[in-house]
Amino acid sequence: MTITVTDFKAHCLRILREVEQTNKPVEISKQGKVRFRLIPVQMPDKAPWMRLRSLGVLHGEPGDSVFHEKDWEAAR
């Protein structure tokens, strides 16, 4: 969709809501030429650390050390 700067000024909030809901960009023209493009930002559904949940396998109990005795021997 292409609109004029004047229309954008008059209907700014409605246009922003529409872009957010439809995920479609809006081009804004000034003096007959497209000068701006309003595009939606893709927001992730979850925080990055939440997306990692259930991707791994837990090989211990909560509170268990992640190091084994042989790991400590190699550090000496």
Backbone torsions as a table, in degrees:
resi	resn	phi	psi	omega
1	MET	NA	139.0	177.2
2	THR	-120.9	131.7	177.8
3	ILE	-131.6	165.2	178.3
4	THR	-86.3	162.3	177.0
5	VAL	-59.3	-39.9	-180.0
6	THR	-60.8	-45.7	177.9
7	ASP	-64.5	-39.4	178.9
8	PHE	-62.1	-43.7	178.9
9	LYS	-61.6	-39.9	-176.7
10	ALA	-73.6	-28.5	-173.4
11	HIS	-128.5	31.0	-172.9
12	CYS	-51.7	-54.8	-175.7
13	LEU	-63.5	-40.6	178.2
14	ARG	-62.9	-42.2	-179.7
15	ILE	-66.6	-42.3	177.7
16	LEU	-60.4	-43.8	177.7
17	ARG	-61.8	-41.4	-179.3
18	GLU	-63.8	-43.8	178.0
19	VAL	-61.9	-43.0	179.8
20	GLU	-63.2	-41.5	-176.8
21	GLN	-76.6	-39.0	-175.5
22	THR	-91.9	-16.2	-176.1
23	ASN	61.7	23.8	179.3
24	LYS	-110.1	135.9	-179.4
25	PRO	-71.2	158.2	175.3
26	VAL	-123.1	132.0	176.0
27	GLU	-98.4	138.3	-177.2
28	ILE	-116.7	124.0	-176.8
29	SER	-103.9	150.6	177.5
30	LYS	-136.3	124.1	-177.7
31	GLN	56.0	39.9	174.1
32	GLY	82.4	-0.4	179.3
33	LYS	-121.6	140.6	177.4
34	VAL	-68.8	122.2	-177.0
35	ARG	-114.6	-23.4	-176.1
36	PHE	-137.9	153.8	174.5
37	ARG	-133.5	122.2	178.7
38	LEU	-98.1	115.2	-177.5
39	ILE	-120.8	146.7	178.7
40	PRO	-75.7	148.9	175.7
41	VAL	-91.7	132.6	178.3
42	GLN	-81.5	112.2	-179.9
43	MET	-94.0	131.6	177.2
44	PRO	-66.2	146.0	-179.9
45	ASP	-66.3	-35.6	-175.2
46	LYS	-133.2	159.6	173.9
47	ALA	-64.1	150.3	-176.8
48	PRO	-52.9	-41.2	-178.4
49	TRP	-70.9	-24.8	177.3
50	MET	-74.6	-30.3	178.6
51	ARG	-69.4	-21.6	179.5
52	LEU	-79.0	-16.8	-179.5
53	ARG	-59.2	143.0	178.1
54	SER	66.4	11.0	175.8
55	LEU	-92.3	-18.8	-177.3
56	GLY	-110.0	179.1	178.5
57	VAL	-120.1	129.9	179.2
58	LEU	-87.0	122.3	-178.0
59	HIS	-108.9	32.7	-179.6
60	GLY	-170.3	-174.7	178.2
61	GLU	-103.2	154.8	175.2
62	PRO	-55.0	133.6	-178.9
63	GLY	95.4	-16.0	176.7
64	ASP	-67.4	150.3	177.6
65	SER	-75.3	148.3	176.7
66	VAL	-85.8	-7.7	178.8
67	PHE	-101.6	147.5	174.9
68	HIS	-103.0	164.1	-179.6
69	GLU	-57.2	-38.6	180.0
70	LYS	-64.3	-29.1	176.6
71	ASP	-64.9	-38.7	179.3
72	TRP	-70.4	-34.5	178.6
73	GLU	-65.5	-37.0	-178.8
74	ALA	-70.3	-24.8	-179.2
75	ALA	-80.8	-16.1	-178.1
76	ARG	-78.1	NA	NA
